[in-house]
Amino acid sequence: MTDLFEAVDSLLSRSADALPPPEVRARLRKASGLTQEGVAEAFGVHRMAFLRWENGQSMPRPKHRAAYLRLLKGWARKHPEAAEGFELAEAG
């Protein structure tokens, strides 16, 4: 039974790292007044790579994913109206 609980705990910890849906990602960026190009530049990636992250066509690599999630959480705290669909409990 312990193995099952450990598996469940692992799943629960991963859900806290889930990115919000693509439409929420875009809303948060726009609410912050930033362009895809500006965010891509800050991350050191091409605008098309960032576009694919934002629209859910691809996922950032782990280093970028952690930073992108941190950015999204910060935007969600700053713009709660744009964060609808992204649980602020996860964004905390």
N, C-alpha and C positions, 0 to 999 in steps of 0.2 A: 504494500500500500504506500510505503514511503516513496518508492520510485514514481508512482502515479502523482503524488502530491508535488514532488520535485518537478515533474513534467508540467504540471499545471502552473506552478510558481514561475517556471521559465517562460511560459506563454504569457502570463500576466505581466512580467517585467518587460517583455518585448512590446506589448501593446502601448506602453508609455512612450516608446520610441517611434510610434506610428506617425507618419506625416498626415496632415489633414487632407481632405479630398482636394483635387486640383482646383476646383472653382474657389475654394476657400484660400488656397495659396495665392491665387491671382488677386483676389479681393484684398487680402492683407497687404500685398505689395503695393497695390494701387492706393490703398488707404494711407500708406506711408509716403506716397508721392514719388515713388522710385520707378525707374524703367527697368525692363529686363536687362538691357545693356549695362546699366549702372550696377545692378546686383551681380551680373556675370563678371564684370570687371573686378568687383570686390572679392569674388571667389577665385579669380584667376582662371576662368573658363570662358569658352566662346559663348556668345549669346544663344546660339542654337542649342548648346548643351543645357544651358539654364532653361530655355523654353521647354525642352523635353522633360526636365525635372518638374517644372511648374505645371505642365499639362498632363503629367503622369505617364508619359511615354517611356521614360526611363527613370532609374533611381540613381541618386548621387552615390559615389563610392563612399565607404565608411567615414573617412576623414571629412569629406564635404557634407555628408548626410548629417553628421552630428552638428556641424556648424549651421547648416540650413535649418535643421529642427530648432536649434537655439534661436536663430533669427525669427523663425515663424512664431515661436512661443513669445518672444519679446514683442513682436507686432501684435499678437493676440491680446497681450496684457495692455498694450497701448491703444488698441482699436477694437474693443470688445464687440462693437456692432458689426465689424467686418469678420469677426471670428466665428459667426454662427455656423455650426456644423463641426467645430473644433472645440472639444470639451476643455474648458479652462482648467479643470482639475488635472488634465493631462498636460496642460500648457504651463502648469505652475512650477 
